[in-house]
Amino acid sequence: MEFKIGDIIETFDGLKGEITSLLTNTAVVDFSATENYEEHFEDAKQVVRLTDIRQVVNS
C-alpha cells in the first residue's frame, strides 16, 4: 500500500488520523480528528508502523 503526507488513515484498532510525516517503515500520524484519542494516547501525534495501517480512508 502506498502512503503520502496528508492521507487520512485508519489503524487496525479503528483509530483515524492524518499522516504528517513519513519515514521508511513508520509514519507520524495526527489523531486529533479522532474524538476519543485521549483514551489511547497522551499526545495526538504518534509514530505508527506502516504495517499497523489498515486502510487509507481519504487521500
All heavy atoms as a GROMACS GRO file, in nm:
protein
  469
    1MET      N    1   0.085  -0.117   0.000
    1MET     CA    2   0.000   0.000   0.000
    1MET      C    3   0.090   0.124   0.000
    1MET      O    4   0.189   0.130   0.072
    1MET     CB    5  -0.090  -0.003   0.125
    1MET     CG    6  -0.202   0.095   0.120
    1MET     SD    7  -0.315   0.096   0.264
    1MET     CE    8  -0.343  -0.075   0.296
    2GLU      N    9   0.053   0.222  -0.079
    2GLU     CA   10   0.128   0.347  -0.088
    2GLU      C   11   0.065   0.452   0.002
    2GLU      O   12  -0.058   0.465   0.008
    2GLU     CB   13   0.129   0.398  -0.232
    2GLU     CG   14   0.207   0.311  -0.326
    2GLU     CD   15   0.357   0.320  -0.304
    2GLU    OE1   16   0.406   0.432  -0.281
    2GLU    OE2   17   0.422   0.215  -0.307
    3PHE      N   18   0.148   0.528   0.072
    3PHE     CA   19   0.101   0.635   0.160
    3PHE      C   20   0.168   0.764   0.121
    3PHE      O   21   0.280   0.765   0.070
    3PHE     CB   22   0.135   0.604   0.306
    3PHE     CG   23   0.079   0.474   0.355
    3PHE    CD1   24   0.161   0.362   0.368
    3PHE    CD2   25  -0.055   0.462   0.387
    3PHE    CE1   26   0.110   0.242   0.413
    3PHE    CE2   27  -0.107   0.343   0.432
    3PHE     CZ   28  -0.024   0.232   0.444
    4LYS      N   29   0.099   0.876   0.148
    4LYS     CA   30   0.161   1.008   0.127
    4LYS      C   31   0.116   1.102   0.239
    4LYS      O   32   0.014   1.077   0.304
    4LYS     CB   33   0.127   1.062  -0.011
    4LYS     CG   34  -0.018   1.090  -0.038
    4LYS     CD   35  -0.036   1.137  -0.181
    4LYS     CE   36  -0.176   1.177  -0.212
    4LYS     NZ   37  -0.274   1.072  -0.210
    5ILE      N   38   0.191   1.206   0.258
    5ILE     CA   39   0.158   1.305   0.361
    5ILE      C   40   0.022   1.366   0.327
    5ILE      O   41  -0.005   1.399   0.212
    5ILE     CB   42   0.268   1.412   0.369
    5ILE    CG1   43   0.397   1.347   0.419
    5ILE    CG2   44   0.226   1.527   0.460
    5ILE    CD1   45   0.517   1.437   0.416
    6GLY      N   46  -0.063   1.375   0.427
    6GLY     CA   47  -0.197   1.429   0.409
    6GLY      C   48  -0.304   1.322   0.400
    6GLY      O   49  -0.423   1.353   0.411
    7ASP      N   50  -0.264   1.195   0.380
    7ASP     CA   51  -0.361   1.086   0.376
    7ASP      C   52  -0.429   1.071   0.512
    7ASP      O   53  -0.364   1.082   0.616
    7ASP     CB   54  -0.294   0.952   0.343
    7ASP     CG   55  -0.263   0.935   0.197
    7ASP    OD1   56  -0.309   1.016   0.115
    7ASP    OD2   57  -0.190   0.839   0.164
    8ILE      N   58  -0.559   1.046   0.510
    8ILE     CA   59  -0.632   1.011   0.631
    8ILE      C   60  -0.636   0.859   0.635
    8ILE      O   61  -0.681   0.795   0.540
    8ILE     CB   62  -0.776   1.067   0.630
    8ILE    CG1   63  -0.776   1.219   0.608
    8ILE    CG2   64  -0.849   1.029   0.759
    8ILE    CD1   65  -0.706   1.299   0.715
    9ILE      N   66  -0.583   0.803   0.743
    9ILE     CA   67  -0.570   0.657   0.753
    9ILE      C   68  -0.653   0.604   0.870
    9ILE      O   69  -0.694   0.679   0.958
    9ILE     CB   70  -0.422   0.615   0.768
    9ILE    CG1   71  -0.355   0.678   0.893
    9ILE    CG2   72  -0.345   0.650   0.643
    9ILE    CD1   73  -0.359   0.592   1.013
   10GLU      N   74  -0.674   0.473   0.866
   10GLU     CA   75  -0.738   0.404   0.978
   10GLU      C   76  -0.648   0.290   1.020
   10GLU      O   77  -0.600   0.213   0.936
   10GLU     CB   78  -0.874   0.350   0.937
   10GLU     CG   79  -0.948   0.282   1.050
   10GLU     CD   80  -1.086   0.232   1.010
   10GLU    OE1   81  -1.132   0.264   0.900
   10GLU    OE2   82  -1.145   0.160   1.091
   11THR      N   83  -0.625   0.277   1.150
   11THR     CA   84  -0.542   0.168   1.202
   11THR      C   85  -0.629   0.045   1.225
   11THR      O   86  -0.752   0.052   1.219
   11THR     CB   87  -0.475   0.207   1.335
   11THR    OG1   88  -0.576   0.223   1.434
   11THR    CG2   89  -0.393   0.335   1.321
   12PHE      N   90  -0.565  -0.067   1.253
   12PHE     CA   91  -0.639  -0.189   1.283
   12PHE      C   92  -0.719  -0.176   1.412
   12PHE      O   93  -0.814  -0.250   1.434
   12PHE     CB   94  -0.544  -0.310   1.291
   12PHE     CG   95  -0.499  -0.356   1.155
   12PHE    CD1   96  -0.373  -0.324   1.108
   12PHE    CD2   97  -0.583  -0.431   1.075
   12PHE    CE1   98  -0.331  -0.365   0.982
   12PHE    CE2   99  -0.543  -0.473   0.949
   12PHE     CZ  100  -0.417  -0.440   0.902
   13ASP      N  101  -0.684  -0.078   1.498
   13ASP     CA  102  -0.760  -0.053   1.621
   13ASP      C  103  -0.880   0.038   1.598
   13ASP      O  104  -0.954   0.068   1.690
   13ASP     CB  105  -0.670   0.011   1.727
   13ASP     CG  106  -0.561  -0.084   1.774
   13ASP    OD1  107  -0.585  -0.206   1.772
   13ASP    OD2  108  -0.453  -0.035   1.813
   14GLY      N  109  -0.898   0.084   1.473
   14GLY     CA  110  -1.012   0.169   1.440
   14GLY      C  111  -0.989   0.318   1.458
   14GLY      O  112  -1.080   0.397   1.443
   15LEU      N  113  -0.866   0.357   1.491
   15LEU     CA  114  -0.835   0.499   1.508
   15LEU      C  115  -0.807   0.562   1.373
   15LEU      O  116  -0.742   0.503   1.288
   15LEU     CB  117  -0.714   0.516   1.600
   15LEU     CG  118  -0.731   0.463   1.741
   15LEU    CD1  119  -0.598   0.463   1.812
   15LEU    CD2  120  -0.833   0.545   1.816
   16LYS      N  121  -0.855   0.686   1.354
   16LYS     CA  122  -0.833   0.757   1.229
   16LYS      C  123  -0.748   0.880   1.254
   16LYS      O  124  -0.763   0.947   1.356
   16LYS     CB  125  -0.966   0.798   1.167
   16LYS     CG  126  -1.047   0.680   1.121
   16LYS     CD  127  -1.178   0.723   1.060
   16LYS     CE  128  -1.260   0.600   1.022
   16LYS     NZ  129  -1.392   0.634   0.975
   17GLY      N  130  -0.657   0.906   1.161
   17GLY     CA  131  -0.572   1.023   1.174
   17GLY      C  132  -0.509   1.060   1.042
   17GLY      O  133  -0.520   0.987   0.943
   18GLU      N  134  -0.440   1.173   1.041
   18GLU     CA  135  -0.376   1.226   0.921
   18GLU      C  136  -0.225   1.204   0.928
   18GLU      O  137  -0.162   1.236   1.029
   18GLU     CB  138  -0.406   1.375   0.906
   18GLU     CG  139  -0.340   1.437   0.786
   18GLU     CD  140  -0.367   1.586   0.775
   18GLU    OE1  141  -0.442   1.641   0.857
   18GLU    OE2  142  -0.311   1.647   0.683
   19ILE      N  143  -0.168   1.152   0.820
   19ILE     CA  144  -0.024   1.134   0.813
   19ILE      C  145   0.041   1.272   0.797
   19ILE      O  146   0.009   1.346   0.704
   19ILE     CB  147   0.016   1.042   0.696
   19ILE    CG1  148  -0.037   0.901   0.719
   19ILE    CG2  149   0.167   1.042   0.677
   19ILE    CD1  150  -0.011   0.804   0.605
   20THR      N  151   0.132   1.306   0.889
   20THR     CA  152   0.201   1.434   0.883
   20THR      C  153   0.346   1.420   0.842
   20THR      O  154   0.408   1.518   0.802
   20THR     CB  155   0.192   1.509   1.018
   20THR    OG1  156   0.251   1.428   1.119
   20THR    CG2  157   0.048   1.539   1.054
   21SER      N  158   0.400   1.298   0.851
   21SER     CA  159   0.538   1.273   0.813
   21SER      C  160   0.554   1.125   0.784
   21SER      O  161   0.490   1.042   0.847
   21SER     CB  162   0.632   1.315   0.927
   21SER     OG  163   0.764   1.290   0.893
   22LEU      N  164   0.640   1.094   0.687
   22LEU     CA  165   0.665   0.954   0.651
   22LEU      C  166   0.813   0.923   0.664
   22LEU      O  167   0.898   1.003   0.624
   22LEU     CB  168   0.622   0.926   0.507
   22LEU     CG  169   0.474   0.907   0.482
   22LEU    CD1  170   0.444   0.909   0.334
   22LEU    CD2  171   0.428   0.775   0.542
   23LEU      N  172   0.843   0.806   0.719
   23LEU     CA  173   0.979   0.755   0.726
   23LEU      C  174   0.980   0.621   0.654
   23LEU      O  175   0.883   0.584   0.589
   23LEU     CB  176   1.021   0.742   0.873
   23LEU     CG  177   1.012   0.872   0.953
   23LEU    CD1  178   1.024   0.845   1.100
   23LEU    CD2  179   1.116   0.970   0.906
   24THR      N  180   1.086   0.544   0.664
   24THR     CA  181   1.096   0.419   0.590
   24THR      C  182   0.986   0.321   0.625
   24THR      O  183   0.915   0.273   0.537
   24THR     CB  184   1.234   0.353   0.615
   24THR    OG1  185   1.335   0.447   0.581
   24THR    CG2  186   1.250   0.228   0.533
   25ASN      N  187   0.969   0.288   0.751
   25ASN     CA  188   0.870   0.188   0.793
   25ASN      C  189   0.765   0.243   0.888
   25ASN      O  190   0.684   0.168   0.941
   25ASN     CB  191   0.940   0.070   0.861
   25ASN     CG  192   1.027  -0.006   0.764
   25ASN    OD1  193   0.988  -0.033   0.652
   25ASN    ND2  194   1.146  -0.039   0.808
   26THR      N  195   0.769   0.374   0.911
   26THR     CA  196   0.677   0.436   1.007
   26THR      C  197   0.621   0.567   0.952
   26THR      O  198   0.673   0.622   0.856
   26THR     CB  199   0.747   0.465   1.142
   26THR    OG1  200   0.856   0.553   1.118
   26THR    CG2  201   0.794   0.339   1.210
   27ALA      N  202   0.516   0.615   1.017
   27ALA     CA  203   0.457   0.744   0.984
   27ALA      C  204   0.422   0.815   1.113
   27ALA      O  205   0.390   0.752   1.213
   27ALA     CB  206   0.331   0.725   0.900
   28VAL      N  207   0.431   0.947   1.110
   28VAL     CA  208   0.380   1.027   1.222
   28VAL      C  209   0.236   1.060   1.185
   28VAL      O  210   0.209   1.114   1.078
   28VAL     CB  211   0.462   1.154   1.243
   28VAL    CG1  212   0.401   1.240   1.353
   28VAL    CG2  213   0.607   1.119   1.278
   29VAL      N  214   0.144   1.024   1.274
   29VAL     CA  215   0.001   1.041   1.247
   29VAL      C  216  -0.059   1.131   1.354
   29VAL      O  217  -0.035   1.114   1.473
   29VAL     CB  218  -0.071   0.904   1.246
   29VAL    CG1  219  -0.219   0.921   1.220
   29VAL    CG2  220  -0.008   0.811   1.142
   30ASP      N  221  -0.138   1.229   1.309
   30ASP     CA  222  -0.209   1.319   1.399
   30ASP      C  223  -0.349   1.263   1.419
   30ASP      O  224  -0.432   1.264   1.328
   30ASP     CB  225  -0.215   1.458   1.338
   30ASP     CG  226  -0.281   1.560   1.429
   30ASP    OD1  227  -0.334   1.521   1.535
   30ASP    OD2  228  -0.279   1.679   1.394
   31PHE      N  229  -0.375   1.212   1.539
   31PHE     CA  230  -0.503   1.150   1.572
   31PHE      C  231  -0.603   1.249   1.632
   31PHE      O  232  -0.706   1.207   1.683
   31PHE     CB  233  -0.483   1.033   1.669
   31PHE     CG  234  -0.421   0.912   1.605
   31PHE    CD1  235  -0.289   0.878   1.632
   31PHE    CD2  236  -0.493   0.833   1.518
   31PHE    CE1  237  -0.231   0.767   1.574
   31PHE    CE2  238  -0.437   0.721   1.459
   31PHE     CZ  239  -0.305   0.689   1.487
   32SER      N  240  -0.575   1.378   1.628
   32SER     CA  241  -0.665   1.474   1.692
   32SER      C  242  -0.804   1.476   1.629
   32SER      O  243  -0.900   1.522   1.690
   32SER     CB  244  -0.605   1.614   1.690
   32SER     OG  245  -0.585   1.659   1.557
   33ALA      N  246  -0.819   1.423   1.507
   33ALA     CA  247  -0.951   1.415   1.444
   33ALA      C  248  -1.037   1.306   1.509
   33ALA      O  249  -1.159   1.309   1.499
   33ALA     CB  250  -0.936   1.387   1.295
   34THR      N  251  -0.972   1.211   1.577
   34THR     CA  252  -1.045   1.105   1.647
   34THR      C  253  -1.097   1.161   1.779
   34THR      O  254  -1.020   1.215   1.858
   34THR     CB  255  -0.953   0.984   1.675
   34THR    OG1  256  -0.901   0.937   1.551
   34THR    CG2  257  -1.027   0.874   1.745
   35GLU      N  258  -1.228   1.149   1.801
   35GLU     CA  259  -1.290   1.210   1.919
   35GLU      C  260  -1.228   1.165   2.050
   35GLU      O  261  -1.207   1.244   2.139
   35GLU     CB  262  -1.439   1.178   1.921
   35GLU     CG  263  -1.518   1.248   1.814
   35GLU     CD  264  -1.665   1.215   1.820
   35GLU    OE1  265  -1.712   1.171   1.926
   35GLU    OE2  266  -1.732   1.233   1.718
   36ASN      N  267  -1.197   1.038   2.064
   36ASN     CA  268  -1.151   0.985   2.192
   36ASN      C  269  -1.004   0.946   2.192
   36ASN      O  270  -0.966   0.854   2.261
   36ASN     CB  271  -1.237   0.865   2.231
   36ASN     CG  272  -1.228   0.753   2.128
   36ASN    OD1  273  -1.179   0.775   2.018
   36ASN    ND2  274  -1.272   0.635   2.164
   37TYR      N  275  -0.921   1.020   2.118
   37TYR     CA  276  -0.780   0.982   2.114
   37TYR      C  277  -0.714   0.990   2.251
   37TYR      O  278  -0.619   0.918   2.278
   37TYR     CB  279  -0.703   1.067   2.011
   37TYR     CG  280  -0.664   1.204   2.060
   37TYR    CD1  281  -0.545   1.224   2.129
   37TYR    CD2  282  -0.745   1.314   2.036
   37TYR    CE1  283  -0.509   1.350   2.173
   37TYR    CE2  284  -0.711   1.439   2.081
   37TYR     CZ  285  -0.592   1.457   2.148
   37TYR     OH  286  -0.556   1.581   2.194
   38GLU      N  287  -0.767   1.073   2.342
   38GLU     CA  288  -0.708   1.086   2.476
   38GLU      C  289  -0.718   0.956   2.555
   38GLU      O  290  -0.640   0.934   2.646
   38GLU     CB  291  -0.777   1.198   2.555
   38GLU     CG  292  -0.759   1.336   2.499
   38GLU     CD  293  -0.878   1.379   2.414
   38GLU    OE1  294  -0.964   1.295   2.381
   38GLU    OE2  295  -0.884   1.498   2.380
   39GLU      N  296  -0.813   0.870   2.519
   39GLU     CA  297  -0.826   0.741   2.586
   39GLU      C  298  -0.711   0.647   2.549
   39GLU      O  299  -0.681   0.554   2.623
   39GLU     CB  300  -0.959   0.675   2.550
   39GLU     CG  301  -1.079   0.748   2.602
   39GLU     CD  302  -1.210   0.684   2.558
   39GLU    OE1  303  -1.206   0.570   2.508
   39GLU    OE2  304  -1.314   0.750   2.571
   40HIS      N  305  -0.649   0.672   2.435
   40HIS     CA  306  -0.542   0.586   2.386
   40HIS      C  307  -0.403   0.647   2.400
   40HIS      O  308  -0.306   0.576   2.422
   40HIS     CB  309  -0.565   0.552   2.238
   40HIS     CG  310  -0.697   0.486   2.213
   40HIS    ND1  311  -0.717   0.352   2.230
   40HIS    CD2  312  -0.817   0.538   2.174
   40HIS    CE1  313  -0.842   0.322   2.200
   40HIS    NE2  314  -0.906   0.434   2.168
   41PHE      N  315  -0.395   0.781   2.383
   41PHE     CA  316  -0.265   0.849   2.381
   41PHE      C  317  -0.270   0.976   2.465
   41PHE      O  318  -0.374   1.038   2.478
   41PHE     CB  319  -0.227   0.890   2.238
   41PHE     CG  320  -0.242   0.781   2.136
   41PHE    CD1  321  -0.337   0.790   2.037
   41PHE    CD2  322  -0.159   0.670   2.138
   41PHE    CE1  323  -0.350   0.692   1.941
   41PHE    CE2  324  -0.172   0.571   2.044
   41PHE     CZ  325  -0.267   0.582   1.945
   42GLU      N  326  -0.152   1.014   2.514
   42GLU     CA  327  -0.141   1.140   2.585
   42GLU      C  328  -0.135   1.256   2.487
   42GLU      O  329  -0.191   1.363   2.509
   42GLU     CB  330  -0.012   1.138   2.669
   42GLU     CG  331  -0.025   1.209   2.800
   42GLU     CD  332   0.096   1.186   2.886
   42GLU    OE1  333   0.107   1.079   2.947
   42GLU    OE2  334   0.181   1.277   2.888
   43ASP      N  335  -0.064   1.235   2.374
   43ASP     CA  336  -0.047   1.338   2.272
   43ASP      C  337  -0.114   1.292   2.143
   43ASP      O  338  -0.115   1.172   2.112
   43ASP     CB  339   0.102   1.362   2.248
   43ASP     CG  340   0.128   1.479   2.157
   43ASP    OD1  341   0.072   1.587   2.181
   43ASP    OD2  342   0.204   1.463   2.059
   44ALA      N  343  -0.168   1.385   2.065
   44ALA     CA  344  -0.241   1.350   1.943
   44ALA      C  345  -0.150   1.292   1.836
   44ALA      O  346  -0.190   1.207   1.757
   44ALA     CB  347  -0.315   1.472   1.889
   45LYS      N  348  -0.024   1.338   1.830
   45LYS     CA  349   0.068   1.290   1.726
   45LYS      C  350   0.145   1.169   1.777
   45LYS      O  351   0.206   1.174   1.884
   45LYS     CB  352   0.164   1.400   1.684
   45LYS     CG  353   0.093   1.510   1.608
   45LYS     CD  354   0.187   1.608   1.549
   45LYS     CE  355   0.109   1.711   1.470
   45LYS     NZ  356   0.196   1.812   1.414
   46GLN      N  357   0.138   1.062   1.699
   46GLN     CA  358   0.200   0.935   1.737
   46GLN      C  359   0.275   0.875   1.619
   46GLN      O  360   0.237   0.895   1.504
   46GLN     CB  361   0.094   0.836   1.784
   46GLN     CG  362   0.018   0.878   1.906
   46GLN     CD  363   0.105   0.882   2.030
   46GLN    OE1  364   0.184   0.793   2.054
   46GLN    NE2  365   0.090   0.988   2.108
   47VAL      N  366   0.380   0.800   1.648
   47VAL     CA  367   0.451   0.725   1.546
   47VAL      C  368   0.380   0.591   1.530
   47VAL      O  369   0.354   0.521   1.627
   47VAL     CB  370   0.599   0.703   1.585
   47VAL    CG1  371   0.670   0.616   1.483
   47VAL    CG2  372   0.669   0.838   1.599
   48VAL      N  373   0.347   0.557   1.406
   48VAL     CA  374   0.273   0.435   1.375
   48VAL      C  375   0.350   0.356   1.272
   48VAL      O  376   0.400   0.412   1.173
   48VAL     CB  377   0.133   0.471   1.319
   48VAL    CG1  378   0.057   0.347   1.277
   48VAL    CG2  379   0.053   0.551   1.420
   49ARG      N  380   0.364   0.225   1.294
   49ARG     CA  381   0.426   0.140   1.193
   49ARG      C  382   0.333   0.132   1.072
   49ARG      O  383   0.212   0.122   1.088
   49ARG     CB  384   0.451  -0.001   1.246
   49ARG     CG  385   0.552  -0.004   1.359
   49ARG     CD  386   0.572  -0.143   1.407
   49ARG     NE  387   0.442  -0.196   1.453
   49ARG     CZ  388   0.428  -0.310   1.516
   49ARG    NH1  389   0.530  -0.386   1.540
   49ARG    NH2  390   0.309  -0.350   1.555
   50LEU      N  391   0.389   0.135   0.952
   50LEU     CA  392   0.307   0.128   0.832
   50LEU      C  393   0.228  -0.001   0.826
   50LEU      O  394   0.117  -0.004   0.772
   50LEU     CB  395   0.395   0.143   0.707
   50LEU     CG  396   0.468   0.278   0.693
   50LEU    CD1  397   0.548   0.281   0.563
   50LEU    CD2  398   0.372   0.395   0.700
   51THR      N  399   0.279  -0.108   0.885
   51THR     CA  400   0.207  -0.236   0.886
   51THR      C  401   0.085  -0.232   0.977
   51THR      O  402   0.000  -0.320   0.968
   51THR     CB  403   0.300  -0.352   0.929
   51THR    OG1  404   0.355  -0.321   1.058
   51THR    CG2  405   0.411  -0.372   0.829
   52ASP      N  406   0.075  -0.131   1.065
   52ASP     CA  407  -0.041  -0.117   1.153
   52ASP      C  408  -0.154  -0.035   1.091
   52ASP      O  409  -0.258  -0.015   1.153
   52ASP     CB  410   0.000  -0.054   1.286
   52ASP     CG  411   0.086  -0.146   1.370
   52ASP    OD1  412   0.076  -0.269   1.350
   52ASP    OD2  413   0.162  -0.096   1.454
   53ILE      N  414  -0.131   0.014   0.969
   53ILE     CA  415  -0.233   0.092   0.899
   53ILE      C  416  -0.320  -0.004   0.818
   53ILE      O  417  -0.269  -0.077   0.732
   53ILE     CB  418  -0.170   0.198   0.809
   53ILE    CG1  419  -0.092   0.298   0.896
   53ILE    CG2  420  -0.278   0.271   0.729
   53ILE    CD1  421  -0.012   0.400   0.819
   54ARG      N  422  -0.448  -0.004   0.847
   54ARG     CA  423  -0.540  -0.095   0.779
   54ARG      C  424  -0.578  -0.044   0.641
   54ARG      O  425  -0.583  -0.120   0.544
   54ARG     CB  426  -0.667  -0.115   0.862
   54ARG     CG  427  -0.763  -0.217   0.806
   54ARG     CD  428  -0.870  -0.253   0.906
   54ARG     NE  429  -0.966  -0.146   0.926
   54ARG     CZ  430  -1.086  -0.141   0.869
   54ARG    NH1  431  -1.124  -0.239   0.790
   54ARG    NH2  432  -1.166  -0.042   0.892
   55GLN      N  433  -0.609   0.086   0.631
   55GLN     CA  434  -0.652   0.140   0.503
   55GLN      C  435  -0.634   0.291   0.500
   55GLN      O  436  -0.625   0.356   0.603
   55GLN     CB  437  -0.798   0.105   0.476
   55GLN     CG  438  -0.895   0.173   0.572
   55GLN     CD  439  -1.039   0.136   0.543
   55GLN    OE1  440  -1.068   0.074   0.442
   55GLN    NE2  441  -1.130   0.174   0.631
   56VAL      N  442  -0.632   0.344   0.377
   56VAL     CA  443  -0.636   0.488   0.356
   56VAL      C  444  -0.783   0.524   0.338
   56VAL      O  445  -0.851   0.470   0.251
   56VAL     CB  446  -0.554   0.530   0.232
   56VAL    CG1  447  -0.570   0.678   0.205
   56VAL    CG2  448  -0.408   0.494   0.250
   57VAL      N  449  -0.834   0.612   0.424
   57VAL     CA  450  -0.975   0.650   0.420
   57VAL      C  451  -0.997   0.758   0.316
   57VAL      O  452  -1.094   0.755   0.242
   57VAL     CB  453  -1.023   0.698   0.560
   57VAL    CG1  454  -1.167   0.742   0.555
   57VAL    CG2  455  -1.003   0.588   0.662
   58ASN      N  456  -0.905   0.854   0.309
   58ASN     CA  457  -0.918   0.967   0.218
   58ASN      C  458  -0.779   1.016   0.184
   58ASN      O  459  -0.698   1.037   0.273
   58ASN     CB  460  -1.000   1.077   0.284
   58ASN     CG  461  -1.028   1.193   0.191
   58ASN    OD1  462  -1.010   1.181   0.071
   58ASN    ND2  463  -1.074   1.303   0.246
   59SER      N  464  -0.750   1.033   0.056
   59SER     CA  465  -0.617   1.084   0.018
   59SER      C  466  -0.629   1.210  -0.063
   59SER      O  467  -0.734   1.248  -0.106
   59SER     CB  468  -0.541   0.978  -0.060
   59SER     OG  469  -0.611   0.940  -0.176
   0.00000   0.00000   0.00000
